[in-house]
Amino acid sequence: MQALPVLQPICCGPETPPLPEEAREELAVRFKALADPTRVAIVNRLAAADEVCVCDLNSAFALSQPTISHHLKILREAGLVESSRRGTWAYYRLVPEAIESLRGALGG
């Protein structure tokens, strides 16, 4: 009978230092905000443009305006998006540093 090869455990390795607690908390909040398919779709739509009017987001989804506002509030509180007002409309854009922190946490 032939012996099976010994597999080496997969490890983060010495080049990946552990995250400080504050960074772990921040990342967890951001990933939790993305735990909803609608919010992922909103972030995806924002990634394709510099900024998007909330009126365009309202028409892009089969959801009520208050529901879209709720999703945007969660994304804003997580630090993933920011907005500015122009007249009666709010324009949303991604926060590049926040998106980069997620990419970095995933090894990208």
C-alpha positions in Angstrom: 0.0 0.0 0.0 1.3 3.4 -1.0 1.5 6.2 1.7 -0.6 9.3 1.0 1.4 12.6 0.7 1.4 14.8 3.8 -0.5 18.0 3.0 0.7 21.2 4.4 -1.9 23.3 6.2 -3.0 26.5 4.5 -2.0 29.4 6.6 -2.0 33.1 6.4 1.7 33.1 6.7 4.0 35.5 8.4 3.5 38.1 5.8 -0.1 38.7 6.8 -0.2 40.5 10.2 -3.3 40.2 12.2 -5.8 43.1 11.9 -6.1 45.4 14.9 -9.5 45.2 16.6 -10.7 48.5 15.3 -10.0 47.6 11.7 -11.8 44.2 12.2 -14.8 46.0 13.5 -14.9 48.5 10.7 -14.5 45.7 8.1 -17.3 43.7 9.7 -19.7 46.7 9.6 -18.9 47.2 5.9 -19.3 43.5 5.0 -22.5 43.4 7.0 -23.8 46.3 5.0 -23.1 44.3 1.8 -25.0 41.2 3.1 -28.1 42.2 1.2 -28.5 41.7 -2.6 -30.1 45.1 -3.1 -27.2 46.9 -1.4 -24.7 44.9 -3.4 -26.6 46.0 -6.6 -26.5 49.6 -5.5 -22.8 49.5 -4.9 -22.3 47.8 -8.2 -24.3 50.5 -10.0 -22.3 53.2 -8.1 -19.0 51.6 -9.1 -20.0 52.0 -12.8 -20.4 55.8 -12.5 -18.8 58.7 -10.7 -22.0 59.4 -8.9 -25.7 58.6 -9.3 -28.8 60.6 -8.5 -31.1 58.9 -6.0 -33.9 59.4 -8.6 -32.0 57.0 -10.9 -31.6 54.5 -8.2 -35.3 54.7 -7.4 -36.2 54.0 -11.0 -33.6 51.2 -11.4 -35.1 49.0 -8.7 -38.6 47.6 -8.2 -38.6 49.0 -4.7 -40.3 52.0 -3.0 -38.4 55.2 -2.5 -38.3 54.7 1.3 -36.8 51.3 0.9 -34.0 52.6 -1.4 -33.4 55.4 1.1 -33.1 52.8 3.9 -30.5 50.8 1.9 -28.6 54.0 1.2 -28.6 54.9 4.8 -27.1 51.6 5.8 -24.4 51.9 3.1 -23.7 55.5 4.3 -23.5 54.5 8.0 -21.0 51.8 7.0 -18.9 54.4 5.3 -19.2 52.8 1.9 -21.1 55.7 0.2 -21.4 59.4 0.6 -23.9 61.9 -0.8 -24.3 65.5 -1.7 -27.4 67.5 -2.2 -28.3 69.5 -5.3 -31.7 71.1 -5.0 -34.2 68.4 -4.1 -32.0 65.5 -5.2 -29.2 63.6 -3.5 -26.3 62.3 -5.5 -24.4 59.2 -4.2 -20.9 58.0 -4.9 -18.7 55.3 -3.5 -16.0 56.1 -0.9 -12.9 54.9 -2.6 -10.9 54.2 0.6 -13.7 52.1 2.0 -14.0 50.0 -1.1 -10.2 49.6 -1.2 -10.2 48.4 2.5 -12.7 45.7 1.5 -10.5 44.7 -1.5 -7.5 44.6 0.7 -9.2 42.4 3.3 -10.0 40.0 0.5 -6.4 39.9 -0.6 -6.9 42.0 -3.7 
